[in-house]
Amino acid sequence: STLFNDIVEGDPSLHINEDHQISLIADDDTEENDEQYEGFNDPPGGFMLEHEPPLPNMKRKTSLWASLKDEPNLPRKLAGTAGTWFLFDLIFYGNTLFEPVVLEAAFGSKDDVEDGYTLLLMAVRDSLLISLLSLPGYFFTVMLIGRRTCVCRSIRSHSSSTRCSTLFSPVEQSPAYIQMQGFCIMFILYLIIGLYWTSLSDIQWLLLVLYASSFFFANYGPNSTTFLLPSVTYSEDCRSTLNGISAAAGKLGALVGASAFEPAANAWGESTVMIVCGVVSLLGCGLTKLCVGKRKEE
């Protein structure tokens, strides 16, 4: 305060009265400057403006519990993100560990191979083949997500522009729609493998193609979209928390699938396990449709 008073007293154009009010000693042609210094004071707490400028508009931060309470249709949305993530990881990670059983049915038993290095090379070869067949699913997801597609586009050449809207309405490849496609085709593939397991064991290449196709449509489907759905389903205030809950449900499904597949196969047989995977895939498709099937969040 003393320093401030010294500065004011050293300026002949400024005057401070007994109420610590600052005024400008202006000439006749500088009367407008009086308003610039009006309202300055030196209160006990320090120098401040009498009329502080308003703060910019800022979004009011709400608590987590309040945002969860205000989230519309939270149970339904949580069933659509956490529930489908649980179901998918249940069959995906279970099938990953179940893969040697399918490869043995496709390529025959490796019990007669005594050399460990040769056995390792054969296992790597078989797994690499399935991975190469399933990997393009990710690229298809990247190419199609967010686009509007029509199933008749590939068969129409000189047809009228109204053909798409009358016969096959275009659809937007949203994360939910891609996830439904993946679950639906996985259901068909698992059902075929389960119902014709014995016959397919004698047709090795067909069993391998069907099994690898299930991973392809897992990648072009829930393996890509379960990570995206929480981000486009929940509001911004609680999105991160509910994304974490959904991911935790997926890891729980992975744990259950990895623990239960081999005992289930020993108890009920490989064909039954494949049929159960098909039923789980169908359930995942239904949950996606009912809970997060709409493009825009409510």
C-alpha positions, -999 to 999 in steps of 0.1 A, spaced: 0 0 0 29 24 9 46 17 -24 14 22 -43 8 56 -26 44 67 -34 37 58 -71 5 78 -71 21 108 -53 49 108 -78 26 111 -107 13 147 -110 -17 136 -130 -30 113 -102 -46 122 -69 -55 100 -40 -80 113 -14 -85 103 23 -109 75 12 -82 59 -9 -101 69 -41 -79 75 -71 -88 102 -96 -71 117 -126 -62 154 -127 -70 159 -163 -70 189 -186 -101 201 -204 -93 179 -234 -88 147 -213 -121 145 -194 -128 111 -209 -98 96 -191 -115 102 -157 -137 71 -163 -107 49 -167 -95 54 -131 -129 57 -115 -136 28 -91 -100 20 -83 -93 16 -46 -67 3 -22 -86 -19 2 -69 -36 32 -66 -68 13 -47 -52 -16 -53 -35 -48 -84 -45 -67 -110 -32 -92 -143 -20 -78 -161 -35 -108 -144 -67 -118 -150 -79 -154 -173 -109 -157 -156 -143 -161 -160 -160 -194 -188 -186 -197 -176 -219 -185 -193 -253 -183 -203 -261 -148 -186 -293 -137 -209 -319 -122 -200 -347 -99 -197 -382 -111 -228 -395 -92 -249 -366 -105 -238 -373 -141 -246 -410 -136 -280 -401 -122 -287 -378 -151 -276 -403 -178 -307 -413 -197 -315 -451 -199 -283 -460 -180 -292 -497 -173 -301 -503 -209 -270 -486 -222 -248 -505 -197 -263 -538 -208 -255 -528 -244 -218 -519 -238 -207 -539 -208 -230 -569 -215 -219 -573 -251 -183 -568 -242 -186 -596 -216 -203 -620 -240 -178 -613 -268 -147 -618 -247 -163 -649 -232 -163 -666 -266 -133 -649 -282 -107 -656 -255 -122 -690 -249 -119 -699 -286 -83 -686 -286 -74 -711 -260 -96 -737 -277 -78 -732 -310 -54 -762 -306 -84 -785 -304 -98 -772 -337 -64 -773 -353 -59 -809 -341 -93 -818 -357 -82 -800 -389 -46 -812 -393 -46 -843 -372 -29 -851 -339 7 -842 -333 12 -868 -306 36 -887 -328 59 -857 -332 87 -862 -307 109 -833 -316 98 -803 -296 112 -778 -321 92 -794 -349 61 -794 -328 66 -757 -321 70 -749 -358 38 -767 -367 19 -749 -340 32 -715 -351 24 -724 -387 -12 -733 -379 -18 -703 -357 -2 -680 -383 -25 -694 -410 -56 -686 -389 -43 -651 -380 -36 -643 -417 -72 -653 -426 -87 -633 -398 -65 -601 -398 -83 -585 -428 -114 -581 -406 -97 -551 -390 -91 -534 -423 -127 -539 -434 -138 -522 -403 -116 -492 -409 -127 -490 -445 -165 -492 -439 -171 -476 -405 -190 -444 -408 -199 -450 -444 -234 -454 -459 -235 -486 -479 -260 -506 -499 -260 -543 -507 -272 -536 -542 -244 -512 -551 -221 -540 -563 -248 -555 -586 -262 -523 -601 -244 -506 -630 -269 -486 -651 -299 -488 -628 -318 -458 -617 -308 -440 -585 -340 -450 -568 -332 -486 -569 -313 -485 -537 -340 -468 -518 -368 -490 -530 -352 -525 -529 -323 -522 -505 -323 -491 -483 -287 -478 -476 -275 -482 -441 -249 -464 -421 -220 -486 -409 -221 -473 -374 -202 -492 -346 -234 -508 -334 -244 -519 -369 -210 -534 -376 -211 -552 -342 -245 -567 -350 -232 -580 -384 -202 -596 -367 -222 -613 -340 -248 -625 -365 -223 -641 -388 -204 -656 -359 -236 -672 -348 -241 -688 -382 -205 -700 -384 -203 -714 -349 -237 -732 -354 -224 -748 -387 -192 -759 -370 -210 -773 -340 -237 -792 -360 -213 -807 -385 -183 -811 -363 -178 -848 -371 -182 -843 -408 -160 -812 -409 -132 -831 -392 -128 -851 -424 -128 -820 -446 -98 -802 -430 -97 -772 -453 -134 -764 -448 -131 -766 -410 -101 -743 -410 -118 -718 -433 -150 -717 -412 -131 -714 -379 -108 -687 -393 -139 -669 -407 -153 -667 -371 -122 -648 -361 -125 -626 -393 -160 -615 -384 -150 -611 -348 -124 -586 -360 -149 -571 -384 -174 -567 -356 -173 -568 -318 -135 -570 -315 -133 -536 -330 -165 -520 -319 -167 -529 -282 -140 -504 -277 -159 -477 -296 -195 -481 -284 -190 -466 -249 -175 -434 -265 -205 -429 -287 -232 -441 -263 -226 -422 -230 -226 -385 -223 -193 -367 -218 -195 -363 -180 -196 -400 -173 -181 -415 -205 -147 -425 -191 -161 -442 -160 -187 -462 -179 -161 -471 -205 -139 -485 -178 -168 -505 -163 -176 -519 -197 -140 -529 -203 -139 -545 -168 -169 -566 -178 -151 -577 -209 -121 -589 -189 -144 -608 -166 -158 -625 -197 -123 -633 -209 -115 -649 -175 -147 -670 -175 -142 -681 -211 -106 -691 -207 -114 -710 -175 -146 -728 -187 -140 -738 -223 -117 -768 -217 -138 -783 -189 -169 -777 -210 -154 -795 -240 -143 -824 -218 -178 -827 -203 -200 -820 -233 -178 -823 -264 -164 -799 -288 -195 -797 -310 -216 -786 -280 -191 -759 -271 -193 -745 -306 -231 -745 -305 -230 -726 -272 -207 -701 -288 -233 -696 -315 -260 -690 -289 -238 -665 -270 -231 -647 -303 -269 -645 -311 -275 -631 -276 -248 -605 -282 -264 -594 -314 -298 -591 -297 -283 -570 -269 -266 -547 -293 -298 -542 -313 -320 -536 -283 -297 -516 -261 -273 -496 -283 -288 -502 -318 -299 -466 -323 -274 -443 -340 -279 -413 -318 -279 -414 -280 -310 -404 -262 
